Amino acid sequence: MFELLGIPPQALFGQLLLGLINGSFYALLSLGLAVIFGLLNIINFSHGAQYMMGAFVAWMALTWLGIPYWGALVIVPLVVGATGVVIERLMISKLYHLDHLYGLLLTFGLALIIQGLFRNQFGVSGLPYSIPPQLSGGTNLGFMFLPNYRGWVVLASLVVCFGTWFAIERTRLGAYLRAATENPTLVGAFGINVPRMITLTYGFGVALAAFAGVLAAPIYSVNPNMGADLIIVVFAVVVIGGMGSILGAILTGFGLGIVEGLTKVFYPEASSVAIFVIMAIVLLVKPAGLFGRTA
């Protein structure tokens, strides 16, 4: 087998796969953030906690109710998304006419509360969630061994991400959503319930985080800090892609995951800061982000 700069192909493709896995979670979470910010103008700092909630609710559904992984993939985003709807109605809806900072402070406080509640209840050691039997094992591709579950995570993330992009950018419902953010009074005049649409949009963004949490549960241990560890990187991804850019969030998420994986191969010491270095460079060259629109 060939070697690239002295790196065995198994090691190279293995890290590329890990990068794609991380990129899948970056893309799903930054997509939810981009949907909420782009359509509601709220910086949702509780997104990492809602991702963690998704993993924990999947674990509770399996352990306490016997609901398997495939059921959790459908039920958990609906349940956690419903908590998002309640939060939007009771708290966030009061902040739309105020500065972004108020939404950031509120959602940061919510993240701390959610994280604290789960830490008190379950501790910080982490809980195991088994891979569903249909996706256990792996496939030998010749140049590398591909674990079936990890391949499924990448595929599911791609389908959900680009499905969401299509719904928002290419359908009538998406056109109504985008119009409602620009001119809610005019959209309301057509008989569309704009507050309900905004509430459901926030709930959908939260459901995306929960879906990512269910996907993550069999890969990472389910623990209260799993969202806090990820959310800073995800915010960097959103800034690089362009705040509020749906396509930017998806492409940047997957792209930066791959960059991070390659960095671990060629310069491991820099892998934890590579994304933040790229963010600094992008902000210097194009402050609106790679796919963002300049105001």
C-alpha positions in Angstrom: 0.0 0.0 0.0 1.2 3.5 -0.7 2.2 6.0 1.9 1.5 9.7 1.9 4.3 11.7 3.5 5.2 8.6 5.5 1.6 8.2 6.8 0.1 4.7 6.4 -3.2 4.8 4.5 -5.0 3.1 7.3 -4.1 5.8 9.7 -4.9 8.6 7.2 -8.3 7.2 6.3 -9.0 6.3 9.9 -8.5 10.0 10.9 -10.5 11.2 7.9 -13.4 9.0 9.1 -13.1 10.4 12.6 -13.0 13.9 11.1 -16.2 13.1 9.1 -17.9 11.8 12.3 -17.0 15.0 14.2 -18.0 17.0 11.1 -21.4 15.3 11.1 -22.1 16.6 14.7 -20.6 20.0 13.9 -22.9 20.3 10.9 -26.1 19.1 12.7 -25.5 21.4 15.7 -24.4 24.4 13.7 -27.4 23.9 11.4 -29.7 24.1 14.3 -27.9 27.3 15.5 -28.0 28.8 12.1 -31.8 28.1 11.7 -32.5 29.7 15.1 -30.2 32.7 14.5 -31.0 33.2 10.8 -34.8 33.0 11.2 -35.2 34.3 14.8 -32.1 36.4 15.5 -31.5 34.6 18.8 -28.0 33.3 19.7 -29.0 30.0 21.3 -26.2 29.2 23.8 -28.3 26.4 25.3 -27.9 24.4 22.1 -25.1 22.2 23.6 -27.3 21.4 26.6 -30.2 20.5 24.3 -27.8 18.1 22.4 -26.9 16.6 25.8 -30.6 16.3 26.6 -31.2 14.3 23.4 -28.5 11.8 24.4 -29.9 11.5 28.0 -33.6 11.2 26.9 -32.5 8.4 24.5 -30.7 6.6 27.4 -33.8 7.1 29.7 -36.1 5.8 26.9 -34.0 2.7 26.5 -33.3 2.0 30.2 -36.6 3.0 31.8 -39.1 2.4 29.0 -37.4 -0.2 26.8 -37.7 2.1 23.7 -34.9 1.0 21.3 -32.5 3.2 19.3 -34.7 3.4 16.2 -37.7 4.6 18.2 -35.6 7.1 20.1 -34.4 8.6 16.8 -38.0 9.7 16.1 -39.4 10.2 19.6 -36.5 12.1 21.3 -36.3 15.0 18.9 -40.0 15.5 19.3 -39.8 15.4 23.1 -36.8 17.7 23.4 -38.2 19.9 20.6 -41.4 20.3 22.7 -39.3 21.6 25.6 -37.8 24.1 23.2 -41.3 25.2 22.2 -42.2 25.8 25.9 -38.9 27.7 26.4 -39.6 29.9 23.4 -43.2 30.7 24.4 -42.4 31.4 28.1 -39.0 33.2 27.8 -37.4 33.8 24.5 -40.5 35.4 22.8 -40.2 38.3 25.3 -36.7 39.1 23.9 -37.2 39.5 20.2 -37.4 43.3 20.4 -34.2 43.5 22.5 -30.5 43.3 21.8 -29.0 39.9 20.9 -27.0 40.0 24.2 -30.2 39.4 26.2 -31.0 36.2 24.3 -27.4 35.1 24.7 -27.4 35.7 28.5 -30.8 33.9 28.9 -29.8 30.8 26.9 -26.4 30.7 28.6 -28.2 30.7 32.0 -30.6 28.0 30.7 -27.6 25.9 29.6 -26.1 26.1 33.1 -29.4 25.1 34.7 -30.0 22.1 32.4 -26.5 20.9 32.8 -26.6 21.3 36.6 -29.9 19.3 36.8 -28.5 16.4 34.8 -25.2 16.5 36.7 -27.0 16.3 40.1 -29.2 13.5 38.9 -26.7 11.3 36.9 -23.2 12.4 38.0 -20.4 13.0 35.6 -18.9 9.6 35.0 -21.0 8.9 31.9 -23.5 6.3 31.0 -23.2 3.6 28.3 -25.6 3.4 25.3 -25.2 0.3 23.1 -25.0 0.4 19.3 -28.2 -1.1 17.8 -27.6 -4.7 16.7 -28.4 -3.9 13.0 -25.4 -1.5 12.9 -22.9 -3.4 14.9 -19.7 -4.7 13.3 -18.0 -3.1 10.3 -17.1 -3.4 6.7 -13.6 -4.0 5.3 -13.1 -1.6 2.4 -9.6 -2.9 1.6 -7.8 0.3 2.5 -9.6 0.7 5.9 -12.1 -0.9 8.2 -15.4 1.1 8.4 -17.5 0.6 11.5 -21.1 0.3 10.3 -22.5 2.7 13.0 -20.1 5.5 12.1 -20.9 5.2 8.5 -24.6 5.4 9.4 -24.0 8.6 11.4 -22.4 10.3 8.5 -25.2 9.2 6.1 -28.0 10.2 8.5 -26.4 13.6 9.1 -26.0 14.3 5.4 -29.7 13.4 4.7 -31.0 15.5 7.6 -28.8 18.5 6.9 -29.4 18.8 3.2 -33.1 17.9 3.7 -33.4 20.9 6.1 -31.5 23.1 3.6 -33.9 22.1 0.8 -37.0 22.7 3.0 -35.9 26.2 4.0 -34.4 27.4 0.7 -36.5 25.6 -1.9 -40.0 25.2 -0.6 -43.1 27.4 -0.1 -42.9 26.8 3.7 -39.3 27.9 3.7 -40.2 31.1 1.7 -42.9 31.9 4.3 -40.4 31.4 7.1 -37.8 33.7 5.5 -40.5 36.3 4.7 -41.7 36.2 8.3 -38.3 37.2 9.6 -38.1 40.1 7.2 -41.7 41.4 7.4 -43.9 39.6 9.9 -46.7 42.1 9.5 -47.1 41.5 5.8 -46.9 37.7 6.2 -49.5 37.9 9.0 -51.8 39.8 6.6 -51.9 36.6 4.4 -53.5 34.7 7.3 -50.3 33.0 8.5 -49.9 32.7 12.3 -46.4 34.2 12.5 -45.8 33.7 16.3 -46.7 30.0 16.0 -44.4 29.7 13.0 -41.5 31.3 14.9 -42.2 29.0 17.9 -42.1 25.9 15.8 -38.9 27.1 14.1 -37.2 27.3 17.5 -38.6 23.9 18.4 -37.2 22.5 15.2 -33.7 23.9 15.8 -33.8 22.3 19.3 -35.0 19.0 17.8 -32.0 19.0 15.4 -29.7 19.2 18.5 -31.6 16.4 20.1 -31.3 14.2 17.0 -27.5 14.8 17.0 -27.6 13.8 20.7 -29.3 10.4 19.9 -26.7 9.8 17.1 -23.9 10.6 19.5 -25.1 8.4 22.4 -23.6 5.1 21.1 -20.3 6.8 20.2 -19.6 8.9 23.2 -20.5 8.1 26.8 -23.7 9.9 27.8 -22.7 12.6 30.3 -23.8 16.1 31.3 -20.7 17.8 30.0 -20.9 16.4 26.4 -22.7 19.5 25.1 -20.4 22.0 26.9 -17.4 20.4 25.4 -18.8 20.8 21.9 -20.7 24.0 21.8 -17.7 26.4 21.7 -16.3 24.6 18.6 -19.8 24.6 17.0 -20.1 28.4 17.5 -16.7 28.7 15.8 -18.1 26.7 12.9 -21.2 28.9 12.6 -19.0 32.1 12.6 -16.8 30.7 9.9 -19.7 29.6 7.8 -21.6 32.9 8.3 -24.1 33.5 11.1 -27.5 32.5 9.9 -26.3 30.8 6.7 -27.9 27.3 6.4 -25.7 26.0 3.6 -22.6 27.7 5.3 -23.3 25.8 8.5 -23.6 22.4 6.7 -20.6 22.7 4.4 -18.3 24.4 7.1 -19.3 21.7 9.7 -18.3 18.8 7.5 -15.3 20.6 6.0 -13.8 21.6 9.4 -14.3 18.1 10.7 -12.2 16.8 7.9 -9.6 19.6 8.4 -9.4 18.6 12.1 -9.0 15.0 11.2 -6.1 15.7 8.8 -4.5 18.0 11.3 -4.4 15.1 13.8 -2.5 13.1 11.2 0.1 15.7 10.1 0.4 18.0 13.1 -1.4 16.5 16.1 -0.4 19.3 18.5 -2.5 21.8 16.6 -5.6 19.7 16.1 -7.5 21.3 19.1 -6.8 24.8 17.9 -7.0 24.4 14.1 -10.6 25.4 13.9 -10.1 28.6 16.0 -7.1 29.6 13.9 -9.2 29.3 10.8 -12.0 31.3 12.5 -9.5 34.1 13.3 -8.3 34.2 9.6 -11.8 34.2 8.2 -12.9 37.0 10.5 -9.9 39.1 9.4 -10.5 38.4 5.7 -14.3 38.1 5.5 -16.0 39.2 8.8 -19.5 38.1 7.6 -18.2 34.5 7.2 -17.5 32.4 4.1 -21.2 32.1 3.2 -22.6 35.0 5.2 -24.2 38.1 3.6 -22.7 41.5 4.5 -25.3 43.6 6.2 
